[in-house]
Amino acid sequence: MSEFDNLTVAELKVLLKEADLPVSGKKADLIARLEENSEEVDYDEEVESNDSEEILDDMDDEFDDMDDEWDDEEMIHVARQKPELSDSTKEALAVRHAQGKKQPAFRRQEWYRYKRLSRTGWRKPKGMDSKQRKNKKWRTPMARVGFGKVAEVRGLHPSGFSEVMVHRPDDLDVIDPKTEAARIGKTVGNRKRAAIHEKADELGIRVLNRRRNV
């Protein structure tokens, strides 16, 4: 018996939409489609330690916050700064990336029923009769201690940098460009942001949320 057999057609269609799959067909077709997709998600290739450099580059591109720099007049690409990481840190980042691919999406209780709940983040179910709290079969998994990532690289940017929040150009003076990168606060205006960009270029500091039109 499949874990999707107890779901209604409406609930199955919601899961299919989340996975970007077609929602047409009978209930048996929907279940087969979800089972096939779940098998593909569960499949994960082993991460080799000697491929850590390539994996980190892919992660950096995947989570890039628009910090590629181009000279519009000459179209010359300026490479992004890379952190100086030890071999153990590179391996830990690669392991964390592999763990993140296998981690399920933690959904709030009855997220499929109300749009406002589907847009919010995870909330722990606390109701006495909560199906999710009781670990009923087809309910989405709950966030638990076992889903924690590698402690050595906890809080690091996917590129390996440690993020430092800045709100003015003077905040860049305390940043070590070898291991730290700047993230500009969302309340900073364009004029001050441009000054931060200019000073960061002089100091060789990477700005994670750099804007091209500033």
C-alpha positions as CSV (number, residue, x, y, z in Angstrom):
1,M,0.0,0.0,0.0
2,S,1.4,3.4,-1.0
3,E,1.7,6.3,1.3
4,F,-0.4,8.3,-1.2
5,D,-3.4,5.9,-1.2
6,N,-5.1,7.7,1.7
7,L,-4.9,11.1,0.0
8,T,-7.8,12.7,-1.8
9,V,-7.5,13.7,-5.5
10,A,-7.4,17.3,-4.5
11,E,-4.5,16.7,-2.1
12,L,-2.7,14.6,-4.7
13,K,-3.0,17.5,-7.2
14,V,-1.5,19.9,-4.7
15,L,1.5,17.7,-4.3
16,L,1.9,17.3,-8.1
17,K,1.8,21.1,-8.5
18,E,4.5,21.5,-5.9
19,A,6.6,19.0,-7.9
20,D,5.8,20.7,-11.2
21,L,4.1,17.6,-12.5
22,P,1.0,17.2,-14.6
23,V,-2.3,17.0,-12.6
24,S,-4.5,15.3,-15.3
25,G,-5.7,11.7,-15.1
26,K,-7.3,9.3,-12.7
27,K,-6.3,8.9,-9.1
28,A,-4.2,5.8,-9.9
29,D,-2.3,7.8,-12.5
30,L,-1.7,10.7,-10.0
31,I,-0.4,8.2,-7.4
32,A,1.9,6.5,-9.9
33,R,3.3,9.9,-11.0
34,L,4.0,10.9,-7.4
35,E,5.7,7.5,-6.6
36,E,7.9,7.8,-9.7
37,N,8.9,11.3,-8.7
38,S,9.7,10.3,-5.1
39,E,12.0,7.5,-6.3
40,E,13.9,10.0,-8.4
41,V,14.2,12.4,-5.5
42,D,15.4,9.7,-3.1
43,Y,18.2,8.7,-5.5
44,D,21.4,10.5,-4.5
45,E,24.9,10.0,-5.9
46,E,27.8,9.6,-3.5
47,V,30.0,12.7,-3.0
48,E,33.7,12.1,-3.5
49,S,36.2,14.1,-1.5
50,N,38.4,14.8,-4.5
51,D,35.5,16.6,-6.2
52,S,35.0,19.1,-3.4
53,E,36.3,22.0,-5.4
54,E,33.9,21.4,-8.3
55,I,30.9,20.9,-5.9
56,L,31.7,24.2,-4.1
57,D,31.8,26.1,-7.5
58,D,28.4,24.6,-8.4
59,M,27.0,25.6,-5.1
60,D,28.3,29.1,-5.4
61,D,26.7,29.5,-8.8
62,E,23.4,28.0,-7.6
63,F,23.1,30.3,-4.6
64,D,24.6,33.3,-6.3
65,D,23.0,36.5,-5.1
66,M,23.5,38.4,-8.4
67,D,27.1,39.4,-7.5
68,D,28.6,38.7,-11.0
69,E,30.3,41.9,-12.2
70,W,30.5,43.0,-15.8
71,D,31.9,46.1,-17.5
72,D,29.0,47.2,-19.8
73,E,31.3,49.1,-22.1
74,E,33.9,46.4,-22.8
75,M,31.9,43.3,-21.5
76,I,34.9,42.1,-19.4
77,H,33.9,39.6,-16.7
78,V,35.3,40.2,-13.3
79,A,35.7,37.0,-11.3
80,R,34.1,36.8,-7.9
81,Q,36.4,36.5,-4.9
82,K,36.8,33.0,-3.4
83,P,37.5,32.3,0.3
84,E,40.6,30.5,1.5
85,L,39.3,27.3,3.0
86,S,41.0,24.3,4.5
87,D,40.4,20.8,3.0
88,S,38.2,19.8,5.9
89,T,36.0,22.8,5.5
90,K,35.6,22.1,1.7
91,E,34.6,18.6,2.4
92,A,32.2,19.7,5.1
93,L,30.5,22.1,2.7
94,A,30.2,19.4,0.1
95,V,28.6,17.1,2.7
96,R,26.2,19.8,3.8
97,H,25.2,20.4,0.2
98,A,24.5,16.7,-0.3
99,Q,22.4,16.6,2.9
100,G,20.4,19.6,1.8
101,K,19.3,17.7,-1.4
102,K,17.9,14.8,0.6
103,Q,16.2,17.0,3.2
104,P,12.4,17.1,2.8
105,A,10.5,20.4,2.6
106,F,9.1,21.1,6.0
107,R,5.5,22.1,5.6
108,R,3.2,23.7,8.1
109,Q,0.2,21.6,9.3
110,E,-2.7,21.7,6.7
111,W,-0.6,23.8,4.3
112,Y,-2.5,22.3,1.4
113,R,-5.8,23.5,2.8
114,Y,-5.2,27.2,3.1
115,K,-3.1,29.5,0.9
116,R,-2.0,31.6,3.8
117,L,-0.5,28.6,5.5
118,S,1.3,27.4,2.3
119,R,3.1,30.8,2.1
120,T,4.4,30.7,5.7
121,G,7.3,28.8,7.1
122,W,7.5,25.8,9.3
123,R,5.5,25.8,12.6
124,K,5.6,23.0,15.1
125,P,2.2,21.3,15.5
126,K,1.0,21.4,19.1
127,G,-2.6,20.3,18.9
128,M,-3.6,17.3,21.1
129,D,-5.3,15.7,18.1
130,S,-2.8,16.9,15.4
131,K,-2.3,14.3,12.8
132,Q,1.1,15.7,11.9
133,R,2.2,15.6,15.6
134,K,1.2,12.0,15.8
135,N,3.2,11.1,12.7
136,K,0.4,9.8,10.6
137,K,1.6,8.1,7.4
138,W,1.0,10.6,4.7
139,R,1.6,13.8,6.7
140,T,4.7,15.8,5.9
141,P,7.7,15.2,8.1
142,M,8.5,17.5,11.1
143,A,11.7,19.3,11.7
144,R,13.8,17.3,14.2
145,V,17.2,17.1,15.7
146,G,18.3,14.5,13.1
147,F,18.0,16.9,10.2
148,G,20.8,19.1,11.5
149,K,23.7,19.8,9.2
150,V,27.5,19.7,9.7
151,A,28.3,21.9,12.7
152,E,31.7,22.9,11.3
153,V,30.2,24.9,8.5
154,R,26.9,26.0,10.1
155,G,26.0,29.5,9.1
156,L,28.5,29.8,6.3
157,H,27.4,31.0,2.8
158,P,27.4,28.2,0.2
159,S,30.6,29.7,-1.2
160,G,32.3,29.2,2.1
161,F,32.4,32.8,3.2
162,S,31.3,34.0,6.6
163,E,28.7,36.7,6.1
164,V,29.1,40.1,7.7
165,M,26.2,42.6,7.6
166,V,27.2,46.2,6.6
167,H,25.2,49.4,6.5
168,R,27.9,52.0,5.6
169,P,31.3,52.0,3.9
170,D,33.2,52.1,7.2
171,D,31.8,48.7,8.2
172,L,34.0,47.1,5.6
173,D,37.2,48.0,7.5
174,V,36.7,45.1,10.0
175,I,36.1,42.5,7.3
176,D,38.8,39.9,6.5
177,P,38.5,39.4,2.7
178,K,40.1,35.9,2.9
179,T,37.3,34.4,5.0
180,E,34.5,37.0,5.2
181,A,32.1,38.6,2.7
182,A,29.8,41.6,3.0
183,R,26.0,41.5,2.8
184,I,24.5,45.0,2.5
185,G,21.4,45.7,4.7
186,K,18.1,46.0,2.9
187,T,17.5,49.5,4.3
188,V,20.6,50.9,2.6
189,G,19.9,53.4,-0.2
190,N,21.4,53.3,-3.7
191,R,23.8,56.2,-3.0
192,K,25.3,54.6,0.0
193,R,25.2,51.2,-1.6
194,A,27.3,52.5,-4.5
195,A,29.9,53.8,-2.1
196,I,30.0,50.4,-0.4
197,H,30.5,48.7,-3.7
198,E,33.3,51.0,-4.6
199,K,35.2,50.6,-1.3
200,A,34.6,46.8,-1.4
201,D,36.3,46.7,-4.8
202,E,39.3,48.7,-3.4
203,L,39.7,46.3,-0.4
204,G,39.0,43.1,-2.5
205,I,35.9,42.2,-0.5
206,R,33.1,40.3,-2.0
207,V,29.5,41.7,-1.7
208,L,27.1,38.8,-1.7
209,N,24.0,40.8,-2.7
210,R,25.6,43.1,-5.2
211,R,23.3,45.0,-7.6
212,R,24.3,45.6,-11.2
213,N,22.2,48.7,-11.7
214,V,23.9,50.6,-8.8
